[in-house]
Amino acid sequence: MGDRRRPGQVAALGAAVAAATLFYATVVERRWYALRRIEVPVLDTGAWPIRLLHLSDLHITPDHHHKAAWVSALADLRPDLVINTGDTLSHARAVPIAIKAFGALLDVPGAFVFGNNDFYTPVRKSPHRYFVKGEKLPTSPPLPWRDLRAAQAERGWIDLSNRKQVVSVRGQRIALAGVDDPHLHRDRYQKIAGAADGEAVVRIGVAHSPEPRVLDDFAADGYDLVLAGHTHGGQVRLPGVGAIVTNAGIDRSRCRGLSRWGSHMWLNVSAGLGNSPYMPIRFCCRPEATLITMVPRA
């Protein structure tokens, strides 16, 4: 009789483990925000260290008060510069809470680009679509990305969509350049093409989706660091395997965190702070913001 009970016990245990894992991934981890701290040697010799806060993929909706409070508290870190790599919105009425989330960070020099989910309302889609190349462009209703742009710009943050800009931080010249969302093929790198500013202490490229064609262009023009998001770090990662899918052209090994791109350039891909409202899950991939301390090269 004990042998007859064993298969049922194993099945019950398996069901319990599956339920616990689902609860953890959908309720606990996706709200368990993390601050990742890294140091990157990209400044010219003799420059003062610069602390850069990299935000990405908030996917915020009007009821995300917990997330907004966590993000706004990052102002206590006193960063020198804030870069937002897009996918801030996930709802037509989310601009006010997005600005509430940025809070006092908007008093810090900053810049931003937009992501695919800033332009169009999220829609339900089968998970298998994340494994399909050449996904169709969205046709869902637009989101108020122009309002988001105006709200950030009126506080002094710079829209880097297919644009270059020089900023001064702690009396030091920083060259910024960005492209509009490569995932939706809105990037027009030719508008910013050319050698990066040789007078700056650091040259930073910004894009939402880390597409290799864009990264290659930034590297060829001499940028020291590129910031991107979009991948959510894979969102679901398996121990010993890592990300299952990137939803971008970048390889799975570089879809989260700091890596090298070519011989000179560093790349930081943020795992982001949110997810699509129709895919509310994270596993072994906590939502994150990144505090990057840029220091002189050795």
For each residue, the residues with C-beta under 8 A, 3 or more apart:
1: 4 5
2: 5 6
3: 6
4: 1 7 8
5: 1 2 8 9
6: 2 3 9 10
7: 4 10 11
8: 4 5 11 12
9: 5 6 12 13
10: 6 7 13 14
11: 7 8 14 15
12: 8 9 15 16
13: 9 10 16 17
14: 10 11 17 18
15: 11 12 18 19
16: 12 13 19 20
17: 13 14 20 21
18: 14 15 21 22
19: 15 16 22 23
20: 16 17 23 24
21: 17 18 24 25 283
22: 18 19 25 26
23: 19 20 26 27 28
24: 20 21 27 28 29 283
25: 21 22 28 29 30 236 281 282 283
26: 22 23 30 280 281
27: 23 24 30 31
28: 23 24 25 31 32
29: 24 25 32 282 283 284 285 286
30: 25 26 27 275 280 281 282 287
31: 27 28 66 67 287
32: 28 29 286 287
33: 67 70 273 286 287 288 289
34: 286 287 288 289
35: 74 77 288 289 290 291
36: 257 288 289 290 291
37: 290 291 293
38: 257 258 268 290 291 292 293
39: 292 293 294 295
40: 225 258 266 268 292 293 294 295
41: 294 295 296 297 298
42: 202 224 225 266 294 295 297
43: 47 49 50 201 202 294 295 296 297
44: 47 201 202 296 297
45: 296 297
46: 296
47: 43 44 50 172 201 202 296
48: 170 172
49: 43 293 294 295 296
50: 43 47 80 81 169 170 172 174 201 202 293 294
51: 77 78 79 80 81 291 292 293 294
52: 79 80 81 82 83 204 291 292 293 294
53: 74 77 79 81 82 83 105 108 289 290 291 292
54: 83 85 227 268 270 289 290 291 292
55: 58 71 74 82 83 84 85 270 273 289
56: 84 85 86 87 115 208 227 228 229 230 270 272 273 289
57: 85 86 87 115 117 229 230 232 270 271 272 273 274 275
58: 55 64 67 71 87 88 89 98 101 272 273 274
59: 87 88 89 90 117 122 272 273 274 275 276 277
60: 64 67 68 88 89 90 91 94 97 98 101 274
61: 64 90 91 94 97 277
62: 91 93 94 96 97
63:
64: 58 60 61 67 68 97 101 274
65: 68 69 97
66: 31 69 70
67: 31 33 58 60 64 70 71 101 273 274
68: 60 64 65 71 72 97 98 100 101
69: 65 66 72 73
70: 33 66 67 73 74
71: 55 58 67 68 74 101 102 103 105 273 289
72: 68 69 75 100 101 102 103 104 105
73: 69 70 76
74: 35 53 55 70 71 77 79 105 289
75: 72 78 103 104 105 107 108
76: 73
77: 35 51 53 74 291
78: 51 75
79: 51 52 53 74 82 105 108 291
80: 50 51 52 108 109 169 170
81: 50 51 52 53 108 109 110 111 167 169 174
82: 52 53 55 79 105 108 109 110 111 157
83: 52 53 54 55 110 111 112 204 206 227
84: 55 56 88 102 110 111 112 113 152 157
85: 54 55 56 57 112 113 115 206 207 208 227 228 229 230 270
86: 56 57 112 113 114 115 117 118 181 208 229 230
87: 56 57 58 59 90 115 116 117 118 208 229 230 272 274
88: 58 59 60 84 94 98 112 114 115 118 148
89: 58 59 60 94 95 98 117 118 143 144 145 148
90: 59 60 61 87 94 117 122 274 276 277
91: 60 61 62 94 121 143 277
92: 121 141 143 144
93: 62 96
94: 60 61 62 88 89 90 91 97 98 143
95: 89 98 99 144 147 148 151
96: 62 93 99 100
97: 60 61 62 64 65 68 94 100 101
98: 58 60 68 88 89 94 95 101 102 148 151
99: 95 96 102 106 151 152
100: 68 72 96 97 103
101: 58 60 64 67 68 71 72 97 98
102: 71 72 84 98 99 105 106 152
103: 71 72 75 100 106
104: 72 75 107 108
105: 53 71 72 74 75 79 82 102 108 110
106: 99 102 103 110 152 155 156 157
107: 75 104 155
108: 53 75 79 80 81 82 104 105
109: 80 81 82 156 157 167 169
110: 81 82 83 84 105 106 152 156 157 158
111: 81 82 83 84 157 158 159 160 165 167 176 178 206
112: 83 84 85 86 88 149 152 157 158 159 160 206
113: 84 85 86 159 160 161 178 179 180 181 206 207 208
114: 86 88 118 119 145 148 149 161 180 181 208
115: 56 57 85 86 87 88 118 181 183 208 209 229 230
116: 87 119 120 138 181 183 184 208 209 230
117: 57 59 86 87 89 90 120 122 143 276
118: 86 87 88 89 114 115 143 145 148 181
119: 114 116 138 142 143 145 181 184
120: 116 117 138 139 140 141 142 143
121: 91 92 140 141 142 143
122: 59 90 117 140 276 277 278
123: 138 140 278
124: 278
125: 129 278
126: 129
127: 130 279
128: 131 132
129: 125 126 132 135
130: 127 245 247
131: 128 245
132: 128 129 135
133:
134:
135: 129 132
136: 139
137: 184 185
138: 116 119 120 123 184
139: 120 136
140: 120 121 122 123
141: 92 120 121
142: 119 120 121 145
143: 89 91 92 94 117 118 119 120 121
144: 89 92 95 147 148
145: 89 114 118 119 142 148 149
146: 149 150
147: 95 144 150 151
148: 88 89 95 98 114 118 144 145 151 152
149: 112 114 145 146 152 153 159
150: 146 147 153 154
151: 95 98 99 147 148 154 155
152: 84 99 102 106 110 112 148 149 155 157 159
153: 149 150 156 157 158 159
154: 150 151
155: 106 107 151 152
156: 106 109 110 153
157: 82 84 106 109 110 111 112 152 153
158: 110 111 112 153 163 165 167 176
159: 111 112 113 149 152 153 163
160: 111 112 113 163 164 165 176 177 178 179 206
161: 113 114 178 179 180 186
162: 178 179 180 186 187 188 189 191 192
163: 158 159 160 177 178 191 192
164: 160 175 176 177 192
165: 111 158 160 176 177
166: 173 174 175 176 197 200
167: 81 109 111 158 173 174 176
168: 171 172 173 174
169: 50 80 81 109 172 174
170: 48 50 80
171: 168
172: 47 48 50 168 169 201
173: 166 167 168 197 199 200 201
174: 50 81 166 167 168 169 200 201 202 203 204
175: 164 166 196 197 200 202 203 204
176: 111 158 160 164 165 166 167 204 206
177: 160 163 164 165 192 196 203 204 205 206 218 223
178: 111 113 160 161 162 163 192 205 206 207
179: 113 160 161 162 182 186 187 188 189 192 206 207 214
180: 113 114 161 162 184 186 187 188
181: 86 113 114 115 116 118 119 184 186 187 207 208 209
182: 179 185 186 187 207 208 209 211 213 214
183: 115 116 208 209 211 230 248
184: 116 119 137 138 180 181
185: 137 182
186: 161 162 179 180 181 182
187: 162 179 180 181 182 207 211 214
188: 162 179 180 191
189: 162 179 192 193 214 217
190: 193
191: 162 163 188
192: 162 163 164 177 178 179 189
193: 189 190 217 221
194: 221
195: 198 221 222
196: 175 177 200 203 221 222 223 224
197: 166 173 175 200 203
198: 195 222
199: 173
200: 166 173 174 175 196 197 203
201: 43 44 47 50 172 173 174
202: 42 43 44 47 50 174 175 224 225 294
203: 174 175 177 196 197 200 222 223 224 225
204: 52 83 174 175 176 177 223 224 225 226 227
205: 177 178 218 223 225 226 227
206: 83 85 111 112 113 160 176 177 178 179 226 227 228
207: 85 113 178 179 181 182 187 210 211 214 215 218 226 227 228
208: 56 85 86 87 113 114 115 116 181 182 183 228 229 230
209: 115 116 181 182 183 214 228 229 230 231 248 249
210: 207 214 215 226 228 230 231 248 249 250 254 255 267 269
211: 182 183 187 207 214 215 248 249 250
212: 215 216 249 250
213: 182 216 217 249
214: 179 182 187 189 207 209 210 211 217 218
215: 207 210 211 212 218 219 226 250 261 265 267
216: 212 213 219 220 262
217: 189 193 213 214 220 221
218: 177 205 207 214 215 221 223 226 261 265
219: 215 216 222 223 261 262 264 265
220: 216 217
221: 193 194 195 196 217 218
222: 195 196 198 203 219 264
223: 177 196 203 204 205 218 219 226 265
224: 42 196 202 203 204 264 265 266
225: 40 42 202 203 204 205 265 266 267 268 292 294
226: 204 205 206 207 210 215 218 223 261 265 266 267 268
227: 54 56 83 85 204 205 206 207 268 270
228: 56 85 206 207 208 209 210 231 267 268 269 270
229: 56 57 85 86 87 115 208 209 232 269 270 272
230: 56 57 85 86 87 115 116 183 208 209 210 247 248 269 272
231: 209 210 228 234 235 243 246 247 248 250 255 256 269 271 272
232: 57 229 235 247 271 272 275 282 285
233: 237 243 255 256 257 269 270 271 272 285 288
234: 231 237 242 243 244 245 246 252 255 256 271 285
235: 231 232 243 271 275 279 281 282 283 285
236: 25 243 244 281 282 283 284 285
237: 233 234 241 242 243 244 283 284 285
238: 241 242 244 284
239: 284
240:
241: 237 238 244
242: 234 237 238 252 253
243: 231 233 234 235 236 237 246 252 255 256 285
244: 234 236 237 238 241 252
245: 130 131 234 252
246: 231 234 243 249 250 251 252 255
247: 130 230 231 232
248: 183 209 210 211 230 231 255
249: 209 210 211 212 213 246
250: 210 211 212 215 231 246 254 255 269
251: 246 254 255
252: 234 242 243 244 245 246 255
253: 242 259
254: 210 250 251 257 259 261 267 269
255: 210 231 233 234 243 246 248 250 251 252 269
256: 231 233 234 243 269 270 271 285
257: 36 38 233 254 268 269 271
258: 38 40 266 267 268
259: 253 254 266 267 269
260: 263 265 266 267
261: 215 218 219 226 254 265 266 267
262: 216 219 265
263: 260
264: 219 222 224
265: 215 218 219 223 224 225 226 260 261 262
266: 40 42 224 225 226 258 259 260 261
267: 210 215 225 226 228 254 258 259 260 261
268: 38 40 54 225 226 227 228 257 258 290 292
269: 210 228 229 230 231 233 250 254 255 256 257 259
270: 54 55 56 57 85 227 228 229 233 256 288 289 290
271: 57 231 232 233 234 235 256 257 285 286 287 288
272: 56 57 58 59 87 229 230 231 232 233 275 287 288
273: 33 55 56 57 58 59 67 71 287 288 289
274: 57 58 59 60 64 67 87 90 287
275: 30 57 59 232 235 272 279 280 281 282 287
276: 59 90 117 122 279 280
277: 59 61 90 91 122 280
278: 122 123 124 125
279: 127 235 275 276
280: 26 30 275 276 277
281: 25 26 30 235 236 275
282: 25 29 30 232 235 236 275 285 286 287
283: 21 24 25 29 235 236 237
284: 29 236 237 238 239
285: 29 232 233 234 235 236 237 243 256 271 282
286: 29 32 33 34 271 282
287: 30 31 32 33 34 271 272 273 274 275 282
288: 33 34 35 36 233 270 271 272 273
289: 33 34 35 36 53 54 55 56 71 74 270 273
290: 35 36 37 38 53 54 268 270
291: 35 36 37 38 51 52 53 54 77 79
292: 38 39 40 51 52 53 54 225 268
293: 37 38 39 40 49 50 51 52
294: 39 40 41 42 43 49 50 51 52 202 225
295: 39 40 41 42 43 49
296: 41 43 44 45 46 47 49
297: 41 42 43 44 45
298: 41
